[in-house]
Amino acid sequence: MDPAAPPPKRRGPARLADPRPLFEDTSAAGASPGRGFGAPPPPSASSASSSSSSSAPFGPPGAFLAEPVSSLAAAYGSSLASHVEGNLGRWVPVSRLKYYFAVDTVYVGRKLRLLVFPFGHTDWQVRYQQDTPVAPRFDVNAPDLYIPAMAFLTYILLAGLALGTQNRFSPDSLGLVASSALAWLLLEVLSVLLSLYLVTVSTDLTPIDLLAFAGYKYVGMIVGLLAGLLLGRLGYYAALSWCCLSIFIFMIRTLRLKLLSEAAAEGVLVRGAKNQLRMYLTMAIAAAQPLFMYWLTFHLLR
């Protein structure tokens, strides 16, 4: 051995490669920053979408009560409406009232012209279809409640205007005019019903028909009030006189087909006490219209 040669390096035992761990550490593989050991796994995309879709229909807290409450309110409202309509139908024929308001613009115009100028009208018969009178919009001779109702309201408004132009307007005076006009109207209808009962007239006139015929006089009252406001006292008397004559002719020609016998309605002289009573009743109803028209309007123009 050469003494000058460096001593050979001793080799230590060879380092073995790190053995494969028994369990694979997956804590850091898919972990997001800040998540520690034992933290629940992040929600998957499918679960997140399903949770968002399931919570979307409910909206904000408490919104899930909106649909049941609205359904309950709608059911209660329909039940209440049917209950009220059923109780009202015992006293007022609601289905029958729809017939009297089945009008259109053409009918209203023709009816107003007939009420003011009835002299040239020749056919006064009400048309029927299968034993049922046709709707007013198809027959100008059929009674309606639209024109009387609108005429009554217009009369009240014109009365307030007439009182206001004379510095006599007050809510109490307007209420007195409305209540007195309504009271006279009901009294007239009740008087006619009582007269028909006493005379024992068999007619197809109903209380609603009588209310409609009695309400047509408000059209002439409106014309008289308008003429009085625009032309003064002389215009009031001239217009009201014409309208009084028109409503008298209208009532005579309309009611004679309802109250008199068939032969008397056609102009044939029929003798008999009962037929004379019917004729007198028809004349009395027609003659009462001008009296009411003057009584309800003369005090409004001074």
C-alpha positions as MATLAB code, in Angstrom:
seq = 'MDPAAPPPKRRGPARLADPRPLFEDTSAAGASPGRGFGAPPPPSASSASSSSSSSAPFGPPGAFLAEPVSSLAAAYGSSLASHVEGNLGRWVPVSRLKYYFAVDTVYVGRKLRLLVFPFGHTDWQVRYQQDTPVAPRFDVNAPDLYIPAMAFLTYILLAGLALGTQNRFSPDSLGLVASSALAWLLLEVLSVLLSLYLVTVSTDLTPIDLLAFAGYKYVGMIVGLLAGLLLGRLGYYAALSWCCLSIFIFMIRTLRLKLLSEAAAEGVLVRGAKNQLRMYLTMAIAAAQPLFMYWLTFHLLR';
ca = [
       0.000    0.000    0.000;
       1.332    3.334   -0.968;
       1.717    5.433    2.126;
       1.184    8.622    0.121;
      -2.135    7.530   -1.298;
      -5.190    8.926    0.507;
      -7.102    6.498    2.507;
     -10.140    5.161    0.711;
     -13.471    6.726    1.568;
     -15.760    4.565    3.486;
     -19.183    4.190    2.065;
     -21.991    4.230    4.513;
     -25.060    2.164    4.115;
     -27.153    3.077    1.040;
     -30.200    5.280    1.732;
     -33.409    3.552    0.916;
     -36.140    5.418   -0.981;
     -39.030    6.723    1.059;
     -41.473    3.923    1.454;
     -45.011    4.403    0.040;
     -47.209    5.668    2.808;
     -49.809    3.339    4.091;
     -52.612    5.941    3.611;
     -52.542    8.608    0.938;
     -52.872   12.121    2.313;
     -55.610   13.833    0.418;
     -56.268   16.598    2.906;
     -54.387   19.162    0.849;
     -55.165   17.859   -2.619;
     -58.540   19.455   -3.205;
     -58.679   21.625   -0.166;
     -59.256   25.286   -0.627;
     -57.078   27.724    1.286;
     -58.115   28.201    4.816;
     -59.875   24.860    5.179;
     -58.529   22.793    8.010;
     -58.688   19.173    8.911;
     -62.175   17.808    9.405;
     -63.933   20.672    7.554;
     -66.922   19.639    5.468;
     -66.255   19.233    1.781;
     -67.271   22.109   -0.518;
     -70.645   21.753   -2.182;
     -70.576   20.355   -5.642;
     -71.919   22.237   -8.656;
     -74.906   19.924   -9.029;
     -75.931   20.265   -5.399;
     -75.499   24.018   -5.537;
     -77.628   24.319   -8.648;
     -80.316   22.031   -7.209;
     -80.428   23.983   -3.976;
     -80.647   27.289   -5.824;
     -83.388   25.984   -8.120;
     -85.358   24.556   -5.200;
     -85.151   27.795   -3.227;
     -85.866   30.096   -6.189;
     -89.672   29.682   -6.302;
     -90.100   30.616   -2.656;
     -88.407   33.984   -2.973;
     -87.913   36.074    0.144;
     -88.905   34.772    3.574;
     -92.677   34.654    4.039;
     -93.405   34.610    0.312;
     -94.529   31.002    0.486;
     -97.645   32.244    2.311;
     -98.713   34.609   -0.485;
    -100.208   32.001   -2.807;
    -102.279   30.158   -0.164;
    -103.583   33.426    1.268;
    -104.583   34.772   -2.158;
    -106.289   31.491   -3.034;
    -108.168   31.549    0.253;
    -109.222   35.176   -0.288;
    -110.440   34.423   -3.816;
    -112.443   31.424   -2.610;
    -113.963   33.441    0.228;
    -114.827   36.332   -2.116;
    -116.580   34.072   -4.623;
    -118.472   32.335   -1.818;
    -119.557   35.684   -0.364;
    -120.655   36.985   -3.778;
    -122.735   33.890   -4.476;
    -124.278   34.114   -1.001;
    -125.202   37.787   -1.436;
    -126.569   37.170   -4.944;
    -128.646   34.270   -3.643;
    -130.151   36.344   -0.832;
    -130.696   39.332   -3.109;
    -132.395   37.138   -5.672;
    -135.151   36.369   -3.166;
    -136.311   39.998   -3.219;
    -134.908   41.494   -6.420;
    -134.891   39.520   -9.695;
    -131.284   40.193  -10.623;
    -131.454   38.149  -13.805;
    -134.602   40.021  -14.804;
    -132.938   43.398  -14.205;
    -130.292   42.576  -16.812;
    -133.032   42.622  -19.434;
    -133.930   46.246  -18.640;
    -130.335   47.403  -19.058;
    -129.700   45.580  -22.353;
    -129.531   48.806  -24.390;
    -127.160   50.396  -26.856;
    -126.539   53.866  -28.258;
    -128.974   53.440  -31.151;
    -131.784   52.407  -28.835;
    -131.160   55.315  -26.439;
    -131.280   57.820  -29.281;
    -134.480   56.371  -30.770;
    -136.146   56.145  -27.366;
    -135.348   59.753  -26.460;
    -136.723   60.890  -29.804;
    -139.869   58.843  -29.188;
    -140.348   60.369  -25.726;
    -140.110   63.931  -27.042;
    -141.806   63.407  -30.444;
    -144.256   60.485  -30.119;
    -146.827   61.816  -32.593;
    -145.468   60.190  -35.749;
    -144.908   56.749  -34.201;
    -147.473   54.179  -35.342;
    -146.350   50.716  -34.223;
    -146.510   50.499  -30.407;
    -146.567   46.723  -30.058;
    -143.754   45.059  -28.107;
    -142.146   42.289  -30.120;
    -141.856   38.795  -28.663;
    -139.624   35.849  -29.420;
    -140.842   32.472  -28.128;
    -143.215   34.088  -25.609;
    -140.401   36.286  -24.305;
    -140.083   40.001  -25.076;
    -136.995   40.864  -27.038;
    -134.269   42.967  -25.447;
    -134.781   46.742  -25.510;
    -131.899   47.271  -27.920;
    -133.893   45.338  -30.536;
    -137.276   46.997  -29.905;
    -137.811   50.689  -29.209;
    -141.212   49.948  -27.622;
    -139.725   47.743  -24.895;
    -139.363   49.386  -21.450;
    -135.908   49.869  -19.988;
    -134.382   51.180  -16.782;
    -131.234   52.751  -18.221;
    -132.908   55.930  -19.462;
    -135.000   56.468  -16.276;
    -131.960   55.928  -14.041;
    -129.724   58.283  -16.028;
    -132.531   60.840  -16.333;
    -133.131   60.770  -12.577;
    -129.450   61.417  -11.823;
    -129.293   64.166  -14.452;
    -132.379   65.790  -12.941;
    -130.659   65.896   -9.534;
    -127.543   67.483  -11.056;
    -129.590   70.070  -12.949;
    -131.536   70.858   -9.793;
    -128.269   71.572   -7.997;
    -127.138   73.759  -10.893;
    -130.410   75.687  -10.903;
    -130.230   76.257   -7.155;
    -126.595   77.305   -7.436;
    -127.322   79.961  -10.061;
    -129.818   81.509   -7.632;
    -127.515   81.309   -4.587;
    -129.889   78.831   -2.951;
    -127.696   75.747   -3.139;
    -126.872   73.711   -0.057;
    -126.258   70.001    0.498;
    -129.459   69.801    2.519;
    -131.556   71.340   -0.243;
    -130.077   69.001   -2.855;
    -130.718   66.014   -0.607;
    -134.292   67.192   -0.107;
    -134.825   67.414   -3.872;
    -133.427   63.906   -4.428;
    -135.345   62.294   -1.561;
    -138.641   63.954   -2.517;
    -138.295   62.922   -6.172;
    -137.567   59.332   -5.170;
    -140.446   59.289   -2.678;
    -142.935   60.581   -5.267;
    -141.708   58.002   -7.770;
    -142.196   55.097   -5.374;
    -145.547   56.455   -4.254;
    -146.695   56.628   -7.869;
    -145.685   53.036   -8.582;
    -147.352   51.749   -5.416;
    -150.534   53.677   -6.224;
    -150.703   52.143   -9.696;
    -150.156   48.660   -8.288;
    -152.925   49.199   -5.756;
    -155.265   50.503   -8.450;
    -154.570   47.500  -10.664;
    -155.343   45.225   -7.744;
    -158.610   46.983   -6.919;
    -159.763   47.025  -10.532;
    -158.672   43.377  -10.922;
    -156.881   43.979  -14.181;
    -155.040   40.975  -15.545;
    -151.950   42.381  -17.221;
    -148.377   41.378  -17.846;
    -147.099   44.667  -16.425;
    -144.590   44.075  -13.637;
    -143.546   46.556  -10.925;
    -140.290   47.061  -12.818;
    -142.254   47.932  -15.959;
    -144.256   50.510  -14.030;
    -141.048   51.918  -12.556;
    -139.595   52.280  -16.045;
    -142.704   53.998  -17.449;
    -142.894   56.328  -14.460;
    -139.227   57.241  -14.832;
    -139.556   58.391  -18.439;
    -141.051   61.703  -17.317;
    -137.640   62.827  -16.041;
    -136.551   63.249  -19.655;
    -139.167   65.982  -20.153;
    -138.272   67.521  -16.787;
    -134.644   67.796  -17.902;
    -135.687   69.508  -21.140;
    -137.839   71.973  -19.191;
    -135.065   72.773  -16.704;
    -132.509   73.293  -19.462;
    -134.870   75.616  -21.304;
    -135.506   77.531  -18.090;
    -131.796   77.938  -17.373;
    -131.028   79.085  -20.925;
    -134.174   80.964  -21.965;
    -135.729   81.997  -18.682;
    -139.193   81.416  -17.312;
    -140.957   81.624  -20.672;
    -138.705   78.987  -22.191;
    -139.323   76.732  -19.190;
    -143.102   76.856  -19.590;
    -142.957   76.362  -23.365;
    -140.587   73.369  -23.213;
    -142.318   71.777  -20.240;
    -145.731   72.110  -21.862;
    -144.507   70.342  -24.988;
    -142.885   67.564  -22.956;
    -146.014   67.165  -20.817;
    -148.121   66.668  -23.940;
    -145.556   64.231  -25.359;
    -145.396   62.066  -22.241;
    -149.206   62.043  -22.023;
    -149.497   60.731  -25.597;
    -146.675   58.251  -24.997;
    -148.292   56.808  -21.864;
    -151.746   56.574  -23.427;
    -150.529   54.708  -26.505;
    -148.249   52.428  -24.509;
    -150.479   51.513  -21.573;
    -153.652   50.994  -23.581;
    -152.056   47.875  -25.075;
    -151.293   46.629  -21.570;
    -154.424   47.557  -19.623;
    -157.336   47.597  -22.061;
    -158.817   44.533  -23.664;
    -157.599   43.463  -27.090;
    -160.582   44.911  -28.939;
    -160.490   48.216  -27.065;
    -156.764   48.517  -27.653;
    -157.402   48.295  -31.382;
    -159.891   51.182  -31.195;
    -163.136   49.191  -31.151;
    -165.702   50.520  -28.691;
    -166.309   47.911  -26.008;
    -169.019   48.581  -23.466;
    -168.680   47.285  -19.950;
    -168.008   48.555  -16.466;
    -164.679   46.786  -16.137;
    -163.392   48.071  -19.459;
    -164.411   51.607  -18.541;
    -162.493   51.295  -15.287;
    -159.448   50.203  -17.235;
    -159.820   53.158  -19.585;
    -160.149   55.585  -16.670;
    -157.102   54.053  -15.007;
    -155.059   54.458  -18.173;
    -156.111   58.096  -18.473;
    -155.329   58.737  -14.800;
    -151.823   57.293  -15.051;
    -151.097   59.335  -18.176;
    -152.565   62.537  -16.698;
    -150.512   62.181  -13.517;
    -147.231   62.495  -15.420;
    -147.561   66.230  -16.305;
    -148.624   67.004  -12.732;
    -145.516   65.348  -11.307;
    -143.328   67.037  -13.907;
    -144.553   70.487  -12.932;
    -144.556   69.777   -9.191;
    -140.946   68.610   -9.162;
    -139.517   71.442  -11.280;
    -141.439   74.704  -10.763;
    -139.762   75.510   -7.410;
    -136.270   75.149   -8.882;
    -136.627   78.216  -11.147;
    -137.616   81.507   -9.552;
];
